[in-house]
């Protein structure tokens, strides 16, 4: 579906729209609303398809997605979400990230 400039082709309804409906991603390269971003990164903060994850977000390699925080049970290590923290680091379950020292009253086990 070819839409006028400034609008997007909604692949689910076959209509031209000004913004994509909730739960669908904006693909600016194809000027369309898509259910998945194919070979590009899915940014869950902006609900858009990207060539890479934006600064400040974390990359979740298994589903090629960008998040503000890693989804459970994964933890942030640098700019990626990992299933387990590397040696010498501990998983902070509350903040979903790998840390060198457990916060506050908590201890490593």
Beta strands, then each sheet from edge to edge (+ up, - down):
strand 1: 8-10
strand 2: 15-17
strand 3: 25-27
strand 4: 32-34
strand 5: 41-43
strand 6: 48-50
strand 7: 58-60
strand 8: 65-67
strand 9: 75-77
strand 10: 80-82
strand 11: 90-92
strand 12: 97-99
sheet 1: 2+ 1- 4- 3+
sheet 2: 6+ 5- 8- 7+
sheet 3: 9+ 10-
sheet 4: 11+ 12-
end
